[in-house]
């Protein structure tokens, strides 16, 4: 299920990569599914683990926008997109994906 949701997000032309991390910061699923993406996404998740003050945050850099969204059961959704993307549309897509993932993750025990 996770693969379908992140694949749907990745279909957006301005999204470079998407990952779901477990409560320990390990990549459960990513698109693209390669070591470079997994290492980068795990490092980005440390930002969220450093603070319990927010459920989602956006980080805007010169080359990318990173959106980190906390899911149920301490899972994390991380999306990297282009700086010239429609941020409102991307956030809507992430909210929809997060809702689908929350429903799925709430119903599973693993």
Biopython code that builds the backbone (N, CA, C, O; Angstrom):
import numpy as np
from Bio.PDB.StructureBuilder import StructureBuilder

atoms = [
    (1, "UNK", "N", (0.827, -1.200, 0.000)),
    (1, "UNK", "CA", (0.000, 0.000, 0.000)),
    (1, "UNK", "C", (0.867, 1.259, 0.000)),
    (1, "UNK", "O", (0.612, 2.207, -0.743)),
    (2, "UNK", "N", (1.911, 1.247, 0.859)),
    (2, "UNK", "CA", (2.776, 2.431, 0.935)),
    (2, "UNK", "C", (3.371, 2.771, -0.427)),
    (2, "UNK", "O", (3.458, 3.937, -0.809)),
    (3, "UNK", "N", (3.780, 1.730, -1.150)),
    (3, "UNK", "CA", (4.404, 1.936, -2.453)),
    (3, "UNK", "C", (3.459, 2.628, -3.430)),
    (3, "UNK", "O", (3.881, 3.477, -4.216)),
    (4, "UNK", "N", (2.177, 2.261, -3.375)),
    (4, "UNK", "CA", (1.194, 2.886, -4.271)),
    (4, "UNK", "C", (1.017, 4.367, -3.945)),
    (4, "UNK", "O", (0.938, 5.201, -4.847)),
    (5, "UNK", "N", (0.956, 4.684, -2.667)),
    (5, "UNK", "CA", (0.746, 6.073, -2.260)),
    (5, "UNK", "C", (1.951, 6.933, -2.639)),
    (5, "UNK", "O", (1.789, 8.023, -3.187)),
    (6, "UNK", "N", (3.152, 6.448, -2.349)),
    (6, "UNK", "CA", (4.316, 7.271, -2.688)),
    (6, "UNK", "C", (4.534, 7.331, -4.198)),
    (6, "UNK", "O", (5.047, 8.325, -4.712)),
    (7, "UNK", "N", (4.150, 6.285, -4.901)),
    (7, "UNK", "CA", (4.226, 6.310, -6.358)),
    (7, "UNK", "C", (3.270, 7.355, -6.923)),
    (7, "UNK", "O", (3.611, 8.068, -7.866)),
    (8, "UNK", "N", (2.073, 7.445, -6.347)),
    (8, "UNK", "CA", (1.111, 8.475, -6.767)),
    (8, "UNK", "C", (1.682, 9.871, -6.543)),
    (8, "UNK", "O", (1.554, 10.741, -7.404)),
    (9, "UNK", "N", (2.308, 10.085, -5.394)),
    (9, "UNK", "CA", (2.913, 11.391, -5.120)),
    (9, "UNK", "C", (4.037, 11.679, -6.104)),
    (9, "UNK", "O", (4.152, 12.791, -6.618)),
    (10, "UNK", "N", (4.848, 10.693, -6.357)),
    (10, "UNK", "CA", (6.013, 10.845, -7.228)),
    (10, "UNK", "C", (5.602, 11.127, -8.668)),
    (10, "UNK", "O", (6.408, 11.628, -9.452)),
    (11, "UNK", "N", (4.360, 10.813, -9.026)),
    (11, "UNK", "CA", (3.875, 11.088, -10.379)),
    (11, "UNK", "C", (3.780, 12.582, -10.673)),
    (11, "UNK", "O", (3.741, 12.987, -11.835)),
    (12, "UNK", "N", (3.742, 13.397, -9.630)),
    (12, "UNK", "CA", (3.728, 14.847, -9.820)),
    (12, "UNK", "C", (5.086, 15.262, -10.395)),
    (12, "UNK", "O", (6.128, 14.847, -9.887)),
    (13, "UNK", "N", (5.075, 16.069, -11.438)),
    (13, "UNK", "CA", (6.323, 16.410, -12.126)),
    (13, "UNK", "C", (7.292, 17.221, -11.269)),
    (13, "UNK", "O", (8.490, 17.221, -11.553)),
    (14, "UNK", "N", (6.828, 17.898, -10.253)),
    (14, "UNK", "CA", (7.730, 18.710, -9.448)),
    (14, "UNK", "C", (8.239, 17.997, -8.198)),
    (14, "UNK", "O", (9.042, 18.562, -7.456)),
    (15, "UNK", "N", (7.785, 16.760, -7.950)),
    (15, "UNK", "CA", (8.264, 16.006, -6.790)),
    (15, "UNK", "C", (9.416, 15.105, -7.226)),
    (15, "UNK", "O", (9.273, 14.277, -8.125)),
    (16, "UNK", "N", (10.564, 15.288, -6.564)),
    (16, "UNK", "CA", (11.766, 14.525, -6.893)),
    (16, "UNK", "C", (11.800, 13.168, -6.212)),
    (16, "UNK", "O", (12.135, 12.162, -6.838)),
    (17, "UNK", "N", (11.456, 13.140, -4.937)),
    (17, "UNK", "CA", (11.481, 11.868, -4.214)),
    (17, "UNK", "C", (10.562, 11.929, -2.999)),
    (17, "UNK", "O", (10.241, 12.996, -2.475)),
    (18, "UNK", "N", (10.154, 10.730, -2.576)),
    (18, "UNK", "CA", (9.218, 10.567, -1.468)),
    (18, "UNK", "C", (9.683, 9.367, -0.650)),
    (18, "UNK", "O", (10.161, 8.378, -1.206)),
    (19, "UNK", "N", (9.543, 9.457, 0.663)),
    (19, "UNK", "CA", (9.881, 8.309, 1.503)),
    (19, "UNK", "C", (8.960, 8.256, 2.715)),
    (19, "UNK", "O", (8.451, 9.273, 3.186)),
    (20, "UNK", "N", (8.764, 7.030, 3.202)),
    (20, "UNK", "CA", (8.061, 6.793, 4.457)),
    (20, "UNK", "C", (9.076, 6.170, 5.399)),
    (20, "UNK", "O", (9.717, 5.173, 5.065)),
    (21, "UNK", "N", (9.218, 6.763, 6.580)),
    (21, "UNK", "CA", (10.154, 6.259, 7.567)),
    (21, "UNK", "C", (9.405, 5.708, 8.765)),
    (21, "UNK", "O", (8.332, 6.195, 9.121)),
    (22, "UNK", "N", (9.981, 4.690, 9.381)),
    (22, "UNK", "CA", (9.358, 4.126, 10.576)),
    (22, "UNK", "C", (9.729, 4.964, 11.799)),
    (22, "UNK", "O", (10.384, 5.999, 11.674)),
    (23, "UNK", "N", (9.310, 4.514, 12.971)),
    (23, "UNK", "CA", (9.531, 5.290, 14.198)),
    (23, "UNK", "C", (10.989, 5.370, 14.618)),
    (23, "UNK", "O", (11.325, 6.153, 15.507)),
    (24, "UNK", "N", (11.862, 4.584, 14.004)),
    (24, "UNK", "CA", (13.292, 4.633, 14.295)),
    (24, "UNK", "C", (14.072, 5.438, 13.256)),
    (24, "UNK", "O", (15.289, 5.588, 13.373)),
    (25, "UNK", "N", (13.379, 5.955, 12.245)),
    (25, "UNK", "CA", (14.029, 6.733, 11.198)),
    (25, "UNK", "C", (14.546, 5.911, 10.041)),
    (25, "UNK", "O", (15.268, 6.427, 9.187)),
    (26, "UNK", "N", (14.183, 4.615, 9.996)),
    (26, "UNK", "CA", (14.589, 3.761, 8.884)),
    (26, "UNK", "C", (13.567, 3.864, 7.759)),
    (26, "UNK", "O", (12.362, 3.930, 8.002)),
    (27, "UNK", "N", (14.061, 3.877, 6.537)),
    (27, "UNK", "CA", (13.183, 3.999, 5.383)),
    (27, "UNK", "C", (12.391, 2.711, 5.195)),
    (27, "UNK", "O", (12.959, 1.638, 4.993)),
    (28, "UNK", "N", (11.086, 2.838, 5.266)),
    (28, "UNK", "CA", (10.175, 1.710, 5.050)),
    (28, "UNK", "C", (9.894, 1.549, 3.565)),
    (28, "UNK", "O", (9.775, 0.433, 3.060)),
    (29, "UNK", "N", (9.789, 2.680, 2.870)),
    (29, "UNK", "CA", (9.490, 2.675, 1.445)),
    (29, "UNK", "C", (9.953, 4.004, 0.861)),
    (29, "UNK", "O", (9.828, 5.046, 1.504)),
    (30, "UNK", "N", (10.487, 3.968, -0.357)),
    (30, "UNK", "CA", (10.914, 5.216, -0.997)),
    (30, "UNK", "C", (10.748, 5.120, -2.504)),
    (30, "UNK", "O", (10.694, 4.033, -3.079)),
    (31, "UNK", "N", (10.669, 6.285, -3.123)),
    (31, "UNK", "CA", (10.604, 6.376, -4.570)),
    (31, "UNK", "C", (11.367, 7.626, -4.975)),
    (31, "UNK", "O", (10.898, 8.716, -4.648)),
    (32, "UNK", "N", (12.489, 7.563, -5.652)),
    (32, "UNK", "CA", (13.100, 6.350, -6.161)),
    (32, "UNK", "C", (13.645, 5.487, -5.022)),
    (32, "UNK", "O", (13.973, 5.974, -3.939)),
    (33, "UNK", "N", (13.726, 4.212, -5.305)),
    (33, "UNK", "CA", (14.139, 3.242, -4.296)),
    (33, "UNK", "C", (15.624, 2.926, -4.472)),
    (33, "UNK", "O", (15.988, 1.880, -5.010)),
    (34, "UNK", "N", (16.481, 3.853, -4.007)),
    (34, "UNK", "CA", (17.925, 3.630, -4.094)),
    (34, "UNK", "C", (18.588, 4.079, -2.789)),
    (34, "UNK", "O", (17.972, 4.771, -1.979)),
    (35, "UNK", "N", (19.826, 3.686, -2.598)),
    (35, "UNK", "CA", (20.523, 3.979, -1.340)),
    (35, "UNK", "C", (20.721, 5.468, -1.101)),
    (35, "UNK", "O", (20.612, 5.929, 0.036)),
    (36, "UNK", "N", (21.008, 6.225, -2.148)),
    (36, "UNK", "CA", (21.212, 7.670, -1.991)),
    (36, "UNK", "C", (19.951, 8.337, -1.442)),
    (36, "UNK", "O", (20.022, 9.145, -0.516)),
    (37, "UNK", "N", (18.813, 7.999, -2.010)),
    (37, "UNK", "CA", (17.541, 8.559, -1.547)),
    (37, "UNK", "C", (17.279, 8.157, -0.106)),
    (37, "UNK", "O", (16.898, 8.993, 0.714)),
    (38, "UNK", "N", (17.480, 6.892, 0.205)),
    (38, "UNK", "CA", (17.217, 6.398, 1.558)),
    (38, "UNK", "C", (18.096, 7.093, 2.589)),
    (38, "UNK", "O", (17.608, 7.467, 3.656)),
    (39, "UNK", "N", (19.373, 7.272, 2.297)),
    (39, "UNK", "CA", (20.273, 7.941, 3.241)),
    (39, "UNK", "C", (19.885, 9.407, 3.433)),
    (39, "UNK", "O", (19.854, 9.899, 4.561)),
    (40, "UNK", "N", (19.589, 10.101, 2.337)),
    (40, "UNK", "CA", (19.218, 11.517, 2.422)),
    (40, "UNK", "C", (17.922, 11.698, 3.207)),
    (40, "UNK", "O", (17.822, 12.601, 4.037)),
    (41, "UNK", "N", (16.940, 10.856, 2.954)),
    (41, "UNK", "CA", (15.653, 10.973, 3.640)),
    (41, "UNK", "C", (15.783, 10.658, 5.126)),
    (41, "UNK", "O", (15.132, 11.302, 5.949)),
    (42, "UNK", "N", (16.602, 9.692, 5.477)),
    (42, "UNK", "CA", (16.820, 9.391, 6.893)),
    (42, "UNK", "C", (17.451, 10.576, 7.611)),
    (42, "UNK", "O", (17.084, 10.884, 8.744)),
    (43, "UNK", "N", (18.389, 11.235, 6.963)),
    (43, "UNK", "CA", (19.022, 12.422, 7.553)),
    (43, "UNK", "C", (18.013, 13.553, 7.728)),
    (43, "UNK", "O", (18.021, 14.245, 8.747)),
    (44, "UNK", "N", (17.150, 13.738, 6.741)),
    (44, "UNK", "CA", (16.150, 14.794, 6.831)),
    (44, "UNK", "C", (15.158, 14.531, 7.959)),
    (44, "UNK", "O", (14.664, 15.467, 8.588)),
    (45, "UNK", "N", (14.873, 13.277, 8.208)),
    (45, "UNK", "CA", (13.923, 12.936, 9.268)),
    (45, "UNK", "C", (14.445, 13.317, 10.640)),
    (45, "UNK", "O", (13.659, 13.499, 11.569)),
    (46, "UNK", "N", (15.747, 13.439, 10.783)),
    (46, "UNK", "CA", (16.323, 13.838, 12.069)),
    (46, "UNK", "C", (15.802, 15.205, 12.510)),
    (46, "UNK", "O", (15.738, 15.494, 13.705)),
    (47, "UNK", "N", (15.439, 16.030, 11.558)),
    (47, "UNK", "CA", (14.867, 17.344, 11.877)),
    (47, "UNK", "C", (13.578, 17.159, 12.663)),
    (47, "UNK", "O", (13.349, 17.836, 13.666)),
    (48, "UNK", "N", (12.750, 16.251, 12.211)),
    (48, "UNK", "CA", (11.481, 15.997, 12.890)),
    (48, "UNK", "C", (11.698, 15.338, 14.240)),
    (48, "UNK", "O", (11.013, 15.664, 15.209)),
    (49, "UNK", "N", (12.653, 14.405, 14.309)),
    (49, "UNK", "CA", (12.911, 13.710, 15.567)),
    (49, "UNK", "C", (13.494, 14.644, 16.628)),
    (49, "UNK", "O", (13.402, 14.366, 17.824)),
    (50, "UNK", "N", (14.092, 15.747, 16.188)),
    (50, "UNK", "CA", (14.707, 16.686, 17.127)),
    (50, "UNK", "C", (13.667, 17.516, 17.879)),
    (50, "UNK", "O", (13.986, 18.149, 18.885)),
    (51, "UNK", "N", (12.439, 17.512, 17.398)),
    (51, "UNK", "CA", (11.414, 18.338, 18.024)),
    (51, "UNK", "C", (10.055, 17.656, 17.984)),
    (51, "UNK", "O", (9.678, 17.045, 16.984)),
    (52, "UNK", "N", (9.334, 17.771, 19.075)),
    (52, "UNK", "CA", (7.961, 17.282, 19.128)),
    (52, "UNK", "C", (6.967, 18.428, 18.955)),
    (52, "UNK", "O", (5.764, 18.249, 19.144)),
    (53, "UNK", "N", (7.477, 19.600, 18.596)),
    (53, "UNK", "CA", (6.648, 20.801, 18.536)),
    (53, "UNK", "C", (5.769, 20.900, 17.300)),
    (53, "UNK", "O", (4.876, 21.747, 17.254)),
    (54, "UNK", "N", (5.994, 20.065, 16.302)),
    (54, "UNK", "CA", (5.197, 20.186, 15.085)),
    (54, "UNK", "C", (4.899, 18.821, 14.491)),
    (54, "UNK", "O", (5.624, 17.851, 14.712)),
    (55, "UNK", "N", (3.804, 18.772, 13.726)),
    (55, "UNK", "CA", (3.438, 17.546, 13.023)),
    (55, "UNK", "C", (3.869, 17.576, 11.568)),
    (55, "UNK", "O", (4.001, 16.535, 10.924)),
    (56, "UNK", "N", (4.086, 18.770, 11.061)),
    (56, "UNK", "CA", (4.597, 18.905, 9.698)),
    (56, "UNK", "C", (5.368, 20.200, 9.585)),
    (56, "UNK", "O", (5.106, 21.173, 10.292)),
    (57, "UNK", "N", (6.322, 20.186, 8.681)),
    (57, "UNK", "CA", (7.122, 21.378, 8.463)),
    (57, "UNK", "C", (7.616, 21.400, 7.026)),
    (57, "UNK", "O", (7.731, 20.361, 6.376)),
    (58, "UNK", "N", (7.904, 22.594, 6.542)),
    (58, "UNK", "CA", (8.469, 22.771, 5.207)),
    (58, "UNK", "C", (9.811, 23.470, 5.362)),
    (58, "UNK", "O", (9.946, 24.430, 6.121)),
    (59, "UNK", "N", (10.786, 22.975, 4.638)),
    (59, "UNK", "CA", (12.111, 23.578, 4.646)),
    (59, "UNK", "C", (12.403, 24.002, 3.216)),
    (59, "UNK", "O", (12.413, 23.179, 2.301)),
    (60, "UNK", "N", (12.638, 25.288, 3.036)),
    (60, "UNK", "CA", (12.881, 25.812, 1.698)),
    (60, "UNK", "C", (14.350, 26.158, 1.581)),
    (60, "UNK", "O", (14.867, 26.992, 2.324)),
    (61, "UNK", "N", (15.022, 25.502, 0.632)),
    (61, "UNK", "CA", (16.434, 25.757, 0.386)),
    (61, "UNK", "C", (16.586, 26.354, -1.006)),
    (61, "UNK", "O", (15.600, 26.571, -1.711)),
    (62, "UNK", "N", (17.795, 26.610, -1.383)),
    (62, "UNK", "CA", (18.053, 27.185, -2.696)),
    (62, "UNK", "C", (17.676, 26.228, -3.830)),
    (62, "UNK", "O", (17.245, 26.667, -4.896)),
    (63, "UNK", "N", (17.838, 24.929, -3.601)),
    (63, "UNK", "CA", (17.638, 23.964, -4.675)),
    (63, "UNK", "C", (16.426, 23.052, -4.519)),
    (63, "UNK", "O", (15.999, 22.422, -5.487)),
    (64, "UNK", "N", (15.870, 22.974, -3.318)),
    (64, "UNK", "CA", (14.765, 22.046, -3.065)),
    (64, "UNK", "C", (13.849, 22.581, -1.961)),
    (64, "UNK", "O", (14.230, 23.429, -1.154)),
    (65, "UNK", "N", (12.635, 22.050, -1.963)),
    (65, "UNK", "CA", (11.720, 22.249, -0.838)),
    (65, "UNK", "C", (11.504, 20.864, -0.244)),
    (65, "UNK", "O", (11.190, 19.913, -0.959)),
    (66, "UNK", "N", (11.676, 20.761, 1.062)),
    (66, "UNK", "CA", (11.488, 19.501, 1.759)),
    (66, "UNK", "C", (10.291, 19.660, 2.683)),
    (66, "UNK", "O", (10.230, 20.596, 3.480)),
    (67, "UNK", "N", (9.348, 18.746, 2.570)),
    (67, "UNK", "CA", (8.171, 18.761, 3.436)),
    (67, "UNK", "C", (8.188, 17.478, 4.254)),
    (67, "UNK", "O", (8.233, 16.375, 3.708)),
    (68, "UNK", "N", (8.151, 17.641, 5.568)),
    (68, "UNK", "CA", (8.179, 16.512, 6.493)),
    (68, "UNK", "C", (6.842, 16.491, 7.208)),
    (68, "UNK", "O", (6.421, 17.491, 7.790)),
    (69, "UNK", "N", (6.175, 15.339, 7.162)),
    (69, "UNK", "CA", (4.825, 15.218, 7.713)),
    (69, "UNK", "C", (4.769, 13.998, 8.625)),
    (69, "UNK", "O", (5.027, 12.878, 8.185)),
    (70, "UNK", "N", (4.438, 14.210, 9.877)),
    (70, "UNK", "CA", (4.336, 13.110, 10.838)),
    (70, "UNK", "C", (3.031, 12.352, 10.592)),
    (70, "UNK", "O", (1.972, 12.954, 10.420)),
    (71, "UNK", "N", (3.128, 11.020, 10.579)),
    (71, "UNK", "CA", (1.968, 10.158, 10.377)),
    (71, "UNK", "C", (1.623, 9.446, 11.683)),
    (71, "UNK", "O", (2.307, 9.638, 12.688)),
    (72, "UNK", "N", (0.582, 8.637, 11.681)),
    (72, "UNK", "CA", (0.200, 7.865, 12.868)),
    (72, "UNK", "C", (1.295, 6.852, 13.190)),
    (72, "UNK", "O", (2.124, 6.515, 12.344)),
    (73, "UNK", "N", (1.276, 6.377, 14.428)),
    (73, "UNK", "CA", (2.212, 5.360, 14.903)),
    (73, "UNK", "C", (3.672, 5.772, 14.705)),
    (73, "UNK", "O", (4.540, 4.919, 14.518)),
    (74, "UNK", "N", (3.938, 7.074, 14.746)),
    (74, "UNK", "CA", (5.292, 7.636, 14.643)),
    (74, "UNK", "C", (5.984, 7.358, 13.317)),
    (74, "UNK", "O", (7.214, 7.348, 13.258)),
    (75, "UNK", "N", (5.227, 7.133, 12.258)),
    (75, "UNK", "CA", (5.798, 7.062, 10.922)),
    (75, "UNK", "C", (5.934, 8.488, 10.397)),
    (75, "UNK", "O", (5.288, 9.407, 10.900)),
    (76, "UNK", "N", (6.774, 8.664, 9.390)),
    (76, "UNK", "CA", (7.030, 9.985, 8.835)),
    (76, "UNK", "C", (7.009, 9.920, 7.319)),
    (76, "UNK", "O", (7.563, 9.001, 6.717)),
    (77, "UNK", "N", (6.366, 10.900, 6.710)),
    (77, "UNK", "CA", (6.350, 11.050, 5.260)),
    (77, "UNK", "C", (7.246, 12.237, 4.914)),
    (77, "UNK", "O", (7.086, 13.328, 5.462)),
    (78, "UNK", "N", (8.189, 12.015, 4.002)),
    (78, "UNK", "CA", (9.094, 13.083, 3.581)),
    (78, "UNK", "C", (8.999, 13.227, 2.074)),
    (78, "UNK", "O", (9.066, 12.243, 1.337)),
    (79, "UNK", "N", (8.841, 14.472, 1.622)),
    (79, "UNK", "CA", (8.713, 14.767, 0.190)),
    (79, "UNK", "C", (9.724, 15.851, -0.160)),
    (79, "UNK", "O", (9.819, 16.873, 0.520)),
    (80, "UNK", "N", (10.479, 15.614, -1.233)),
    (80, "UNK", "CA", (11.398, 16.603, -1.768)),
    (80, "UNK", "C", (10.858, 17.069, -3.103)),
    (80, "UNK", "O", (10.548, 16.253, -3.970)),
    (81, "UNK", "N", (10.742, 18.385, -3.274)),
    (81, "UNK", "CA", (10.208, 18.888, -4.542)),
    (81, "UNK", "C", (10.984, 20.106, -5.020)),
    (81, "UNK", "O", (11.830, 20.651, -4.311)),
    (82, "UNK", "N", (10.677, 20.507, -6.216)),
    (82, "UNK", "CA", (11.319, 21.638, -6.872)),
    (82, "UNK", "C", (10.945, 22.950, -6.175)),
    (82, "UNK", "O", (9.846, 23.091, -5.637)),
    (83, "UNK", "N", (11.882, 23.909, -6.196)),
    (83, "UNK", "CA", (11.603, 25.208, -5.577)),
    (83, "UNK", "C", (10.592, 26.024, -6.374)),
    (83, "UNK", "O", (9.998, 26.961, -5.841)),
    (84, "UNK", "N", (10.393, 25.685, -7.627)),
    (84, "UNK", "CA", (9.408, 26.426, -8.419)),
    (84, "UNK", "C", (8.085, 25.682, -8.545)),
    (84, "UNK", "O", (7.276, 25.995, -9.418)),
    (85, "UNK", "N", (7.861, 24.697, -7.675)),
    (85, "UNK", "CA", (6.607, 23.942, -7.713)),
    (85, "UNK", "C", (5.480, 24.749, -7.062)),
    (85, "UNK", "O", (5.722, 25.697, -6.314)),
    (86, "UNK", "N", (4.266, 24.352, -7.362)),
    (86, "UNK", "CA", (3.086, 24.956, -6.760)),
    (86, "UNK", "C", (2.943, 24.366, -5.355)),
    (86, "UNK", "O", (2.384, 23.282, -5.185)),
    (87, "UNK", "N", (3.442, 25.075, -4.367)),
    (87, "UNK", "CA", (3.507, 24.552, -3.001)),
    (87, "UNK", "C", (2.125, 24.252, -2.430)),
    (87, "UNK", "O", (1.971, 23.287, -1.681)),
    (88, "UNK", "N", (1.134, 25.041, -2.760)),
    (88, "UNK", "CA", (-0.228, 24.781, -2.297)),
    (88, "UNK", "C", (-0.749, 23.458, -2.826)),
    (88, "UNK", "O", (-1.342, 22.676, -2.082)),
    (89, "UNK", "N", (-0.529, 23.205, -4.109)),
    (89, "UNK", "CA", (-0.958, 21.949, -4.722)),
    (89, "UNK", "C", (-0.192, 20.770, -4.117)),
    (89, "UNK", "O", (-0.784, 19.733, -3.816)),
    (90, "UNK", "N", (1.104, 20.925, -3.941)),
    (90, "UNK", "CA", (1.923, 19.857, -3.345)),
    (90, "UNK", "C", (1.424, 19.544, -1.937)),
    (90, "UNK", "O", (1.309, 18.377, -1.564)),
    (91, "UNK", "N", (1.131, 20.571, -1.161)),
    (91, "UNK", "CA", (0.639, 20.343, 0.208)),
    (91, "UNK", "C", (-0.706, 19.625, 0.203)),
    (91, "UNK", "O", (-0.957, 18.781, 1.064)),
    (92, "UNK", "N", (-1.576, 19.950, -0.755)),
    (92, "UNK", "CA", (-2.858, 19.233, -0.880)),
    (92, "UNK", "C", (-2.625, 17.762, -1.201)),
    (92, "UNK", "O", (-3.264, 16.885, -0.619)),
    (93, "UNK", "N", (-1.708, 17.496, -2.128)),
    (93, "UNK", "CA", (-1.389, 16.113, -2.494)),
    (93, "UNK", "C", (-0.801, 15.357, -1.305)),
    (93, "UNK", "O", (-1.115, 14.184, -1.098)),
    (94, "UNK", "N", (0.043, 16.019, -0.531)),
    (94, "UNK", "CA", (0.637, 15.391, 0.650)),
    (94, "UNK", "C", (-0.435, 15.125, 1.704)),
    (94, "UNK", "O", (-0.437, 14.065, 2.330)),
    (95, "UNK", "N", (-1.336, 16.070, 1.903)),
    (95, "UNK", "CA", (-2.413, 15.870, 2.885)),
    (95, "UNK", "C", (-3.275, 14.672, 2.501)),
    (95, "UNK", "O", (-3.661, 13.883, 3.363)),
    (96, "UNK", "N", (-3.576, 14.534, 1.218)),
    (96, "UNK", "CA", (-4.361, 13.399, 0.754)),
    (96, "UNK", "C", (-3.596, 12.091, 0.953)),
    (96, "UNK", "O", (-4.160, 11.103, 1.422)),
    (97, "UNK", "N", (-2.323, 12.091, 0.598)),
    (97, "UNK", "CA", (-1.495, 10.892, 0.773)),
    (97, "UNK", "C", (-1.357, 10.543, 2.252)),
    (97, "UNK", "O", (-1.423, 9.371, 2.624)),
    (98, "UNK", "N", (-1.167, 11.557, 3.097)),
    (98, "UNK", "CA", (-1.032, 11.321, 4.540)),
    (98, "UNK", "C", (-2.311, 10.722, 5.113)),
    (98, "UNK", "O", (-2.253, 9.841, 5.971)),
    (99, "UNK", "N", (-3.453, 11.187, 4.649)),
    (99, "UNK", "CA", (-4.724, 10.635, 5.106)),
    (99, "UNK", "C", (-4.848, 9.164, 4.725)),
    (99, "UNK", "O", (-5.251, 8.336, 5.542)),
    (100, "UNK", "N", (-4.501, 8.846, 3.488)),
    (100, "UNK", "CA", (-4.536, 7.444, 3.042)),
    (100, "UNK", "C", (-3.575, 6.583, 3.855)),
    (100, "UNK", "O", (-3.914, 5.477, 4.276)),
    (101, "UNK", "N", (-2.371, 7.109, 4.068)),
    (101, "UNK", "CA", (-1.372, 6.354, 4.830)),
    (101, "UNK", "C", (-1.786, 6.181, 6.284)),
    (101, "UNK", "O", (-1.621, 5.102, 6.852)),
    (102, "UNK", "N", (-2.322, 7.236, 6.889)),
    (102, "UNK", "CA", (-2.779, 7.135, 8.281)),
    (102, "UNK", "C", (-3.842, 6.059, 8.440)),
    (102, "UNK", "O", (-3.805, 5.283, 9.395)),
    (103, "UNK", "N", (-4.790, 6.009, 7.506)),
    (103, "UNK", "CA", (-5.832, 4.995, 7.535)),
    (103, "UNK", "C", (-5.222, 3.601, 7.427)),
    (103, "UNK", "O", (-5.568, 2.699, 8.190)),
    (104, "UNK", "N", (-4.330, 3.439, 6.489)),
    (104, "UNK", "CA", (-3.697, 2.139, 6.294)),
    (104, "UNK", "C", (-2.837, 1.757, 7.509)),
    (104, "UNK", "O", (-2.959, 0.644, 8.021)),
    (105, "UNK", "N", (-1.985, 2.652, 7.965)),
    (105, "UNK", "CA", (-1.081, 2.348, 9.072)),
    (105, "UNK", "C", (-1.830, 2.101, 10.368)),
    (105, "UNK", "O", (-1.368, 1.327, 11.206)),
    (106, "UNK", "N", (-2.978, 2.743, 10.549)),
    (106, "UNK", "CA", (-3.794, 2.525, 11.744)),
    (106, "UNK", "C", (-4.407, 1.119, 11.755)),
    (106, "UNK", "O", (-4.682, 0.550, 12.812)),
    (107, "UNK", "N", (-4.611, 0.583, 10.559)),
    (107, "UNK", "CA", (-5.270, -0.724, 10.470)),
    (107, "UNK", "C", (-4.287, -1.902, 10.464)),
    (107, "UNK", "O", (-4.706, -3.058, 10.514)),
    (108, "UNK", "N", (-2.998, -1.614, 10.405)),
    (108, "UNK", "CA", (-2.007, -2.694, 10.377)),
    (108, "UNK", "C", (-1.286, -2.761, 11.709)),
    (108, "UNK", "O", (-1.242, -1.784, 12.457)),
    (109, "UNK", "N", (-0.725, -3.915, 11.993)),
    (109, "UNK", "CA", (0.001, -4.061, 13.261)),
    (109, "UNK", "C", (1.501, -4.019, 13.060)),
    (109, "UNK", "O", (2.244, -3.942, 14.038)),
    (110, "UNK", "N", (1.974, -4.067, 11.815)),
    (110, "UNK", "CA", (3.413, -4.049, 11.560)),
    (110, "UNK", "C", (3.848, -2.701, 11.117)),
    (110, "UNK", "O", (5.032, -2.489, 10.853)),
]
sb = StructureBuilder()
sb.init_structure("model")
sb.init_model(0)
sb.init_chain("A")
sb.init_seg("    ")
for serial, (resi, resn, name, xyz) in enumerate(atoms, 1):
    if name == "N":
        sb.init_residue(resn, " ", resi, " ")
    sb.init_atom(name, np.array(xyz, "f"), 0.0, 1.0, " ", f" {name:<3s}", serial, name[0])
structure = sb.get_structure()
